[in-house]
Amino acid sequence: MPPSRIAVSGSTGLIGAALVRSLRTDGHEVVRLVRRPAAAGDEVEWDPKRRYVDAAGLVGCDAVVHLAGAGVGDHRWTEAYKREIRDSRVDGTAAIAEAVASLDTPPKVLLSGSAVGYYGDTGDRAVDEGAPPGEGFLPSVCVEWEGATAPAEEAGIRTAHARTGLVVARKGGAWGRLFPLFRAGLGGRMGNGRQYWSFIALHDHVGALRHILDTETLSGPVNLTGPAPVTNGEVTAAMGRVLHRPTLFTAPAPALRIALGEFAGDVLGSQRVLPGRLLDSGFTFAFPGIDAALRAALR
């Protein structure tokens, strides 16, 4: 991709911050969507709750990457927080889609976040982008989330949905909480450990986002997961190997349900999601295996 002007929401999050660093290192101009009045030349004000975006700040952008949304595992799932999870994604996405569609010269591509939660619990069954949505809260959110990009698609903007798996990183996200536990020798499997985790190294996730931006044939859903999902038991063993720590503890399913409430169903659920469209479009993973992804995170 030649030097371009790219807008990014969620630029202070785990993935957004890494993407912004990568783009700027390669000479791209990045403008960041911020939830306050813009205070610098590289900022654009927006307010997802009001579905407001300062569309003038997006003029001249070749691409928009939308990654903002309330953290799924940040709080216990009360009805109020479930509304926040849903609204932060659907309303924010609709605001950005409407803003880019309103421009006289819209960006060539809108890359909007989504999640492998779309598929629900797939058990041992491997799924790719052709699978239908699952049942439950997260699948329903993902369906609405992706549907909110409709104004951009109707305006003829190439629109892709990055269905993200579990991102392996030293700080932030699920693994940011796991590493300290395992380093302390307190890590172990969750439930029976047979549930599949569809992981991806942060380095590969950023590379995959950029691959989607660069690949004009990619639109619609794209799974951002590694090519070889592993079970929670295999993750536990790999953490022990890489960190040289025992992994004797187990978090029983009933205890997780007490501690996490409804969210425990997703922690204990199994998602064996494959990155079919990434692989078919020629993307190469730098850290395809769990051990390699863990070591990359620690570096």
N, C-alpha and C positions, 0 to 999 in steps of 0.2 A: 504494500500500500504506500503510495507516495506521501510525502508530508501532508497531513490533513488537519482540519479543525474538528475535534471530536468532543461532544458533551457527555459528561458522566454524572449520573446520580448515584448516591451511596458511596461517594468517593472517599469517605473516612472509614468505611468498613473494611473487613479483612480482604475481600476480593477487590473492591473498588480501589483501595489504596495501592494494592499491588499492580493493578491494571494501569492506574495513572502513572506510576513510576516507570513501568515498562514503555508506555506510549511516549512519555516525555524523553526518556533515554534515547529513543529512536527518532527524535526530532519532530514529533507531532505536537500541535497546539491543543491543549486540553482545557476546556472550560468546565467548571464544577457547579452543579446545581446545589444551592445551599438554602436552608429554611430560615432565612433572615434577609434583610436588605443586603444586596451585593456591596462588598467593601473593597473589592479589588477587581482588576481588569479581567481576571480569569474566573469570575464568579457570576452566576445567574440565579436570581431569586426564584424560589418556587414554594408553594404551600400545598402539599398533597391533600390535606384535609379540606381545603377550599377548592380543590381542583384548579389551582392557579399556577401558571408558569409564565414568567416574563419572556414571551415568545421572541421579542426583539433580540434577546441575548443569544438565541439559537440561530440567528441569521448567519449564513455562511458556513454552517456546520455540514460536514460531509457525512457524519454518522452521529447517532445518539445511542448511548449505552445506559440502560436503566436498571440499576441494581438495588435500589432502596426498598426497605420494608422492615417491619418490626421483627425482631428475632423470635423464631418459633420456640426455641428452648430457653428463652431468657427469663420467663416467669411461669408460674403455675397457670394452667389453662382455666381460668374463670371465664364465665360468659362474657364479661367485659373485655378480657384480654383476647379472647377468640375474635371478638368484633374488631379489636385493634389490628390483629394479624390480618384479617380479611380486608378491612378498609384501607390499611396502609398500602396493600398491594393493588387492590382493584381501583381505588380512587386515584392513587398516585400514577398508575399506569394509564388510566383514562386521561388524566390531565396532560401527561406527556404526549400521548398519541394525538390528542386534539390539538395540542400546540404545534407539533411538527406538521400536522395535516393542514394547518391554517397558513403556513408560510408560502409565499409566492414561489420560492425555490426551496423545496423541502430537502432534507438530507436523503442520501441514497439508501441508507439502511437504518432501521431501528432494531437494536438488539436488546430484548427485554428479558429480565430474569424470570425464571420459573423454577420448578424443583421436581425431583424424581418422586416426591410425594404424590404427584399426579397419578401414579400407578397403584397406590395403595399397597396392601400386603400381597406380594406375588409368591410367597412361599419359596419352593425350590425352582419354580418356573422362571426361566430367563425371558426377559421382555426387551423389546427395542421400541423405537418411536411409533411403530404401527399398532401397539397395544392400546386398548381402550382405557379410559380412566377407571380407577378403583372406586371403592365406596368409603364414605366417612368424611370427616371434617377437612383434612388436608387435600384430598383429591377434589373436593368441591371448590375449595379456595383456588386451587391451581387452574381448574376449568374457567372460573370467572376471571382470574388473573390474566390468563392468556387471551380470553375473549375481549378484554378491555383494550387491546391494541387495535380493534377493528377500524377506528377512524384512520389510522395510519395505513392499514392495508387497503382500505377503500380509496385512499388518495394515491395509491400506486407505489407506496414506499415498500421496498423489500423489508419484510419483518420476520425476525427469527426469535424463538423462545428458547433460552438456555436452561434446560432442565438439569439443575445442578444436584450432584450427589453430596456425599460427606467429604468436605475439603480437608485434606491432611496438612495442617500447619502448626507450627510451634506455639503460636499465640493466636487466640481468637477461634471461634467456631467450636464444634464438639471436641476436636482434638486438643484445643487449647486448655480444656478442662481435664482431659484424660492424661496428658503428659505428666503434670505434677503428681497425680495419684499413683501412676505407675513408677515414677522416679522414687517415690517414697515407699515402694514395696507394697502399696495398698490396692493395686489394680487387680482385676480379674474379670472373668466373663459375666455377662448380664443374662439372667434367665438361664435357659438351657444351652446358650451359646451357638445354637444351630441356625439362627437367623442370619441372612445375608446382609452384608453392608456393602453398598456400592460407593467406593471411595475414589478420590482423585487427588493427586498432589497439587498443591497451590500453583506451582510452576506450570504444570500441565493445564490447569484450569485457565490461567491467564493466556497461555499459548492457544488454547482452544477458542477463547473469546476472540482473540485476534485473528485466528484462522477463519472464524465465521464472518468477521468484518471483511476479510480479504477475499472470501469465496462467494462470488456473485450467484452461484447456483444453490446456495444454502438459504432456505427460508423455512418458516414453520418450526416445528419442534426439533431440537437437537439435544441429545443426552450428553451432558458433561460429566461422565463417569469414566473410571479406568476400564481397560478391556477385560479385567479378571476380578470380578467381585469375590469377596471372601466372607466366610462366616465370622460371627463375633468371636467364636472360639479360636479361629485362626488369627484374627486380629490380636487377641490376647496373647497368644503364643509369640507372635511377631514382636509385640511390644516388649515382652520379656527378653527375647533374643537381642533386640537392638539396644535396649537400655541396660541389659545385664542385671535384671531384677527378677525376683520370684513373682509369680502370678497366682497365688494360692487362694485369693479371696473370690467369692462369688456374691453377686447381688441377686438374690432370689426374686422371681417375678412378683410375688405378693408384696415384698418390701418396696420394689420399684413403684408398684401401683399406689402404695400409701404415700411414698415420697413425691411422686411426680403427678399423681392424678391421671387424668385422661391422656396426657402426653406419653405415659408409660406404654400405651398400646402401640405407639409409633416407634418407641425405643426398642420394644421387644418384637416388633413386626419385621418381616423379611422382605427385602427388595433386591432382587437380582437383575439389575438394569445394565444393559449393554449399550455402548456408544456406536450403534450401527452407522449412523449418518456421518459421524466424524471419520470413522475408519474408511467408509466408502468414498469419502471426498479427499482421502490422501493424508489425513492428519497422522503424525507420528508422535507417540507418547515417549517422553524422556524417562519417566519413572512409572512403568506399567505395573510393577509388582508392589505388594504391600511393604516389604522390607525396604525396597528402594525408595518408596514414597516417604516412609518414616525417616530414613537417613537424610533424605533431602530436606525435610522439615527441620531436622535438628541442626543442619548446616546453616 
